[in-house]
Amino acid sequence: MNFEYMDIQVQDDLGIVTMNRAPENRVNGPFIQELTRAFQAVKENADIKAVILASALEKFFSNGYDLEWMAANFSEIERVQALLEGASAFLADLCVFPKPVIAAMNGHTYGEGAFIAGCCDYRIMRQDRGWVCFPEVHINKPFIPGQIAIMREILSPRAFRDMALFGRRYGGPEALEIGFVDQISPLEELMDRAKAMAGEMLAFHPDAFAEIKKRIRSPLSKIIREQDPPVIQRNLGLA
């Protein structure tokens, strides 16, 4: 399978999906299509029992939507619609992805990048550099229903308020304190720690894990899948 922005490596029972769209892994139409295809590929590969989502870039996990790409394509509004609805559909699928998914956050994780990380099962963040932030209040991009539901799922009420309403950003230690991430790590140990966590998850019964995850997160996935598209269309003036 050919990719421009993704790489898939299989190491024993582990699949590593690495994002590589320089300079910041910003999410545009081709990027979200490839990310969706990459996860479909690891889902269908019976040899892969757990997944790590990583970045090849030095300072960025993902810096969110590519606003310049969106502006350049606004005259062909269906392309922007396909991006936004495609990203929403990817998050809906990721919430209930049947295999464990670990986000190895090596750097800045903003906006849609933070939602992608938030839908993973476990998050490990570089401890010394990089911010996690939902900046929508600063850039006039109100959240859509699925995004709000994701934040409610993973954040305490206070952290939800601070990140969603105030657009506060957090480095690794603060992100651990508020519960957005589960571990922090020196950069040189990040992938080893992600692999170690994946090793723990490989001990789970795969069918039980998939079914429990589905039962827990199906309501979240349903909100994203059903409520986001009409709001996206209204926001774009299509409904």
N, C-alpha and C positions, 0 to 999 in steps of 0.2 A: 504494500500500500504506500503510495507516494504522498508525501506531505512537504509543504514549504515551511510551515511554522511549528510543526510538531515532530517529536521523535519518540518512538516507542522502543524500549529495551525490555527484554525478558531475562530475568535472572532467577533461575530455578522457578519457584512458585510466585515470584513477584513481577508485576508489570510496572515499569517506570515511564510515565508520560511526561515529557519535558517540553515546555512551551519555549519558543525561540523566535519571537518577532521583535527584533531590535527597533528602537532602543529601549522600549518600556513594556513590551507585551500588551500594548493597548488592543482592546477588543473591537475589531471591525467585522464586516460580513464574512470574508474568507477565513478569518481567524476562528470565529465561532463555528463555522461549518467544519473546519478541520478538527477543532476540539471535540465536537460532537462525534465525528467519524472515529477519532482516536479512542474515545471511551466505548463506542460501539464495538470496536475491534477487540479491546481488552475484555469486554463483557462476553464476547463470543469465543474467546480463546480459553478452552477448558483447562489449559495448563496454568493459567494465571489465577491465583487465589486471593491476592490482595494487590492494591494499586497505590503508588506514590505519585502525586502531582507535583512537579517541580518546575523550576525555571533555569534556563541556560544563561540568563543575563546576570551581570554582576550585582546590580543594585535594585533590581525590580523583580518581584513575583508577578504582579500585573498592576498597571496604573489605571485600570478602568477602561471605559469606553473611549474609542478614538473619535473625539469630537470633531477634529478636522476632517476625517473621512466622512462623518455624518453630514457635515456642512457641505462638503464638496458633492455629495450625492443627493442633496435634498431636492434637487430638480427631478430626480427619479425616485420619488418618495417610496415606491414599493421596495427599493433596496434597503432603505432605512427601516422600513416596517419589517422586512425579512430579518435584518440584524436583531432588532429589539425582540421580536417574537421568537426568533431562533435562540437567542440568549436565555429568554424566559423558559422556553421548552427544555433547554439543556439543564437549567437549574432544577426544574421539576423532575427530570430524570435522575439527576445526580443525588437528589434527596433520598431516593429509593433505590439507588444503584445497588445491585445484589451482592457486591463484594466490598470489603473494607477499603476505604479511600483515605489516605493521609496526605495532608497538604504540607509540603516543606517550603515554608515562606522565607526565602533568602533575602528579601528586601521589601521595598515599598509595596503596599497592598491596599489599593484605593478603589472606591466605587464598586464597579462590577467585578473587579478582581477580588475585593473583599467578600462579595456575595458568593463567588465561586468557592473561595476558601471556606466560607461559612457553611456551605452545603456539604463539605467533606466531613468525615466522621471524627477526625482528629487533626489538630493543627499544631505544628511546631514552627516557631518563629526564631529567626536570628536575633540574638539578644542585644547586640551592640549597635546595630544600624537598621534603619528602615522604620516606617510608620505604617500603621493600619488606620484607615479613616473612611468614613462615608461622607464625602464632601458636598452632597447634593444641596444642602442649605446655602452653601457659598456660591454655587454655580447655577442656581435657579433651575434645578431639575428635581421637582417633587417626586418622592418615592411612589412606586406603584404597589398594588396590594401584596404581591408576592414578596417584594423586598421588605416590606414592613413585617410580614409574617416570618421571614427568615430571621430578622433581627430579634423579634420577640422570642423565637425558638432558642436562640443561643446566648442572649444577654439578660442580665438582671434588669429590673425596671429602671434603676438609676443609670446603669451603663447604656441602656437603650435610649433613655432621654438624652444623655450626654452625647452619644454618637449620632443619633438621628436628628434631634432638634438643634443641638449646638455645634454639630460637625467637628467634635473634638477628635484629635489624632493621638495615637498612643504608640510609644516604642515598645519593644519586646517585654521588659519587666512590667510595665503598666498594663499591656494587653493581657499578660498572664494574670495580673491581679484582678482585672475586671472579668476574666473568664472568657475572653475572645479566643485565646490560645490555651493549649493544654500543657505545653512545654516551651521553654526557651533554650537556645543552644548557641555556642560559638559556631561561626560559619563553617569552620573546618570539620565540625562534628555533626552538622545538620543532617546530611544524608545518612550517616551511620545510625543516628538516633531514629530517623524515620524508618530505616530498615529494621532496626531492633523492635520498634513498635509494631511494624508489619509482621515480624516474626511471632510476636505475642498473639496477634490476631489470627495467624494461621492455625493456631490451636483451637479456634472456635469451630463448631460444627457448621459448615458452610450453608446448609439448608436452613438451619435454625437462625443463624445470623441474618440471612436474607429475609426470612419471614418476619422476624422480630422487627427489623429495621422498617420493613414495609408497613407493618401494623402501627408502628410509632409515627412514621413520617408521611403516611398516605394523606392525612388531612392537610399537611403543609403542601405536599405536591399538588393536591387538588386545587388549593387556593391559587397557586402559581399558574397552573394549567388553565383554569377556568376564568379567573378574574383578571389576569394580566392582559390578555389580547384585546378585550374591548376598551380598556383604559388606554393602552398603547394606541389604538386606532383613533380614539377621541383626541388624544394628545397631538396626533399627527394631522388632525382635521379630516380623517377618513370616515368618521361616523358621527 
